[in-house]
Amino acid sequence: MNYYQDITLLPDADIALGFLWQKIYQQVHIALVEQKVDAQHSAIAVSFPTYGSKGFPLGNKLRVLAKEKEQLEALNLAGFLSRFEDYTHLKSIQPVPEGAPLVAFVRKNIKGQARIEKDMQAKAELWAKKSGQSIADCLKQLEKTKPKAESKAPFIWMESQETKASNPEGAAKFPLFIERIKISNTQEGLFNCYGLSAFSGDKASTVPDF
């Protein structure tokens, strides 16, 4: 990645930072979808320079990165964020400084409580069939290894553009959990349409962290 553009979020007494992230990141997602290189991928990435901040853990800054300056110009963030001019500060496109450390920001899949309960029930039924025990007994024993629906990873509430396009009434919001991974070597590749690193095998596309 050779060029970047920073968006600083500016909450106030009426608009909380978490709510603002929801609105701004949704607009960036829509912009990335319009510039996608295939059905699932973008050549443009995002990063979170203030990741791990106290208060809201993603901080108040979103960085968009690309190999070519023209890619960021075509993305037209100013146009997509025009409704939020009072709540954002969009800087000009700048070259990435040399020698910056590398990271990958990846989507972390967290099972919700309903999914966990469904999986536990299925395991208990299978175990009951094999062992001859009751489903209730199997559930009780499986409780010891039951995963928790909690995660310390920060998240943003999002709407899927694909779901919204096919069923506008059924576009439910979901939490997009974001994890930062430090990586020592550059890994070229694509990103998903949220700008997060895509995996090639077990390797995630990297972005400079500065």
Secondary structure by P-SEA (a helix, b strand, c coil): cccbbbbbbbbcccccaaaaaaaaaaaaaaaaaaaccccccccbbbbbccccccccccccbbbbbcccaaaaaaaccccccccccccbbbbcccccccbbbbbbbbbbbbbcaaaaaaaaaaaaaaaaaaccccaaaaaaaaccccccccccbbbbbbbcaaaaaaccccbbbbbbbbbbbbbcbbbbbcccccccccccccccbbbbcc
